[in-house]
Amino acid sequence: MKKILIASLVLFCSYTSLAQNMVEFKVVTIIESIVPGGLGRSRIIETGTELNVDDYAADRTDGKKSNMDSDRKDIKVDEFNEALLLNFYSLTGINFQNIASNDALITSKINNLTKLGWELAFVASGVESDAGTSKGLGGGQSDGDGIFITRLFFKRIISTESSDN
């Protein structure tokens, strides 16, 4: 009896180790304007189109020449979902009510995707803000523009398959 139990356990463990989880990923981009006076455009962007990176990639043979056949206009997608967000600044400066409102909308987006089986896997963010002065802008002129960008990377298991298929 003990041998049958051990054999069954070994067989079960070997079968489960052969199972593979198929995972798909989704990226949601959040852009919040850092533009004085509330003149910027802030959005949550989610694509509705899938692209294959291999269709737009090329191998370099000598470090300089590329066999790239694609044009940048070929990459642009027409189907995407955008949700309005408020800008960080109003005419009076930083608007904390706008930031709280954006947090509520971003939380809603995350909660909606979680209900659909997506799991937040990773977050990356960055800022391009007014760096003060720039020689390229007339020698000392302030650019006055900026964005805060956050990318939310989601994943979900779409199927479990045996590797003997």
N, C-alpha and C positions, 0 to 999 in steps of 0.2 A: 504494500500500500504506500509506503514511504517513497519507494522508487517511482511509482506512478505519479505521485504528487510532485516530486522533484522534476521528473521528465515533463510534466504538464507545465510547470513553472518556467522551465528552460524554453520550451516551445512557445509559450505565450510571450516571454521577454524577447525572443528572437523575432517573432512576428511584429511586435510593436516597434522594434528598432528598425524594421524595414519600412515602416510607414513614414511618408514624407508630408509635411505640411506645405501646401502651396500658398504663398503669400503675395498679396498685391499691395502696392503703395499708392498714396495720394499726397500731393503737396497743396497746401493752402497758404497763400501769400497775403500778408497784412501790410499795407502801406499807410503810414500816418504822416501827414505833412507837418513839417517844422517850418512854416512860412508865416512871418508876422502878418497880423491883420486878418487871419483866417482865410487867406486867398488860395490856399493849397487844395489839393484833392486827395482825400483819404478813402481807402477802399479795402474790402476783403475780396480777394480774387481766387476763384477756383475754376480750373479748366474743365471743359466738357468734351475735350478732344484728346485722343491718345495719339502720340507720335512715337515712332521708332527711331532712336538716336542713330542706329546703324545706317539709316537712310540719309543722314545728314553729316556723316563722319567721313574722314579720309585718312589715309596712311601717308606719312611723310617718308620719303625715301632717303633724302640727303640732308634733312633738317631745314631745307629752304623751300623746295618744290612740293606742292601739294596736288593730289589728284582730285580735289574737291569739285564735284559737278553741281552741287546745290547752290541755290541763290538764297539770300536771307529772306526774301519775300515768300519763299516756299515754306518756311518754318512757321510763319504767322498763323495762329489759329483764329477761327471766327467764332467758335462756340465757347463761351466762358460765362460764369456766373459772377456778378459783382454785387456786393452789398455796400451801401454807403456807410462811412464812418465820419465822425466829426474831426476837425483839425485840432491840434494841440494848442494853437494860439487863437485868440480872438483879438479884437482891437485893443483890449486892455492888457494883453500879455497871455501868460499860460492860463488856460481855462481848465480847472480841475473838474468841473462838471462834465466837460467834453470827454476828458480822460476816463471818468467813471462810466459815462455812457458807452464809450468804446469798449471798455472792459466787459460791460454787460452784453454787448453784441458779440464780442469774441467768445465769451463764455457760452452764449447760446449756440454759436457755430460749433464749438467743440462738443457740447452736449448733444446736438443734433447728429453729428457724425458718430459719436459714441453709441447712440441708440441704433444706428445703422450697422453696428458691428466693427467700426473703426477704432483703433487704439492709438493714442498719441504716443509716438515712438521717439521723437527727437524734435528739438526746437533750435533754430539758428536765427540770430538777429544781428543787425548792424545799423549804424547811423552814418549818414552823410549830412553834416550840418555846416552852417556858416562858420568857416574857419577864420573869420576876421578879414584879412586882406589877401589879395592875390595879385601878383604881378601881371598875370594874364588878363586881369579885368581893369585895365587902365591905371595900374601902379598904385595900389593902396585902396581900391574900391572894394566895399563889402559885397559879397554875392547875395546875402539875405535869403538864401534858399536852403532847403534840406529835407530829408526824409528819414523816417525811422521804419525799417523794414524787418519783418519777422516772417520766417518760413516755418510752418507747422508741418511736420512729416508724420503721416498716419500710416498704419498698416493694418491689414486684417487677413485672417486665414480664409481662403476661398474654397479649399477642399483638402481632404486627407486621402491620399492615394497610396497604394502599396507599390513598392519599387519593382515588383516582379511583372507589372503590366507593361 
